[in-house]
């Protein structure tokens, strides 16, 4: 994302496309698209505590909003 936060409109367009793909039975493509939408910081924090840092790092999630709120090193703290 080059340091830019995604607008709500951009997020909704992506999520609508992901829902369309899921409806077509394209689960892998849908999940990959969903992972491009920034995970809300509160959810990223919960996921870090409940499933661990490795899941977030290796899962390919967009953590740009969490990094903006908590700092770039938040996963290692």
C-alpha positions in Angstrom: 0.0 0.0 0.0 3.0 2.3 0.0 2.2 3.8 3.3 -1.3 5.0 2.3 -4.4 3.9 4.1 -7.2 2.3 2.1 -10.5 4.3 2.0 -13.7 2.7 3.2 -15.0 2.8 -0.3 -12.0 0.9 -1.6 -12.4 -1.6 1.2 -16.1 -2.1 0.4 -15.4 -2.7 -3.3 -12.9 -5.3 -2.5 -15.1 -7.0 0.1 -18.0 -7.1 -2.4 -15.8 -8.7 -5.0 -14.6 -11.2 -2.3 -18.3 -12.1 -1.5 -19.0 -12.6 -5.2 -16.0 -14.9 -5.5 -17.1 -16.9 -2.4 -20.6 -17.2 -4.0 -19.0 -18.7 -7.0 -17.2 -21.3 -4.8 -13.8 -19.6 -5.2 -12.9 -19.7 -1.6 -9.1 -19.4 -2.1 -9.5 -16.3 -4.3 -12.0 -14.8 -1.9 -9.7 -15.3 1.1 -6.7 -13.8 -0.7 -8.7 -10.7 -1.7 -10.0 -10.3 1.9 -6.5 -10.3 3.2 -5.7 -7.2 1.1 -8.1 -5.2 3.2 -6.5 -3.7 6.3 -7.3 -5.7 9.4 -8.8 -3.3 12.0 -6.3 -2.5 14.7 -8.5 -3.8 17.5 -8.9 -7.1 15.7 -5.1 -7.4 14.9 -4.4 -6.9 18.6 -6.8 -9.6 19.6 -5.5 -12.0 16.9 -1.9 -11.4 18.1 -2.9 -12.4 21.6 -5.1 -15.3 20.7 -3.4 -17.0 17.6 0.0 -15.5 17.8 2.4 -13.3 15.8 3.4 -16.1 13.4 -0.2 -16.4 12.2 -0.3 -12.7 11.4 3.1 -12.5 9.8 2.8 -15.7 7.7 -0.9 -15.3 6.9 -0.4 -12.5 4.4 -2.8 -10.1 6.3 -2.7 -6.4 5.6 -1.7 -4.9 8.9 -1.1 -1.4 7.7 -3.8 0.2 10.0 -2.4 -1.7 13.1 1.1 -0.5 12.2 -0.2 3.1 11.8 -1.9 2.9 15.2 0.5 0.8 17.2 3.9 1.5 15.5 5.8 -0.6 13.0 7.3 -2.8 15.7 4.0 -3.7 17.5 4.2 -7.3 16.5 7.6 -7.8 18.2 6.6 -6.1 21.5 
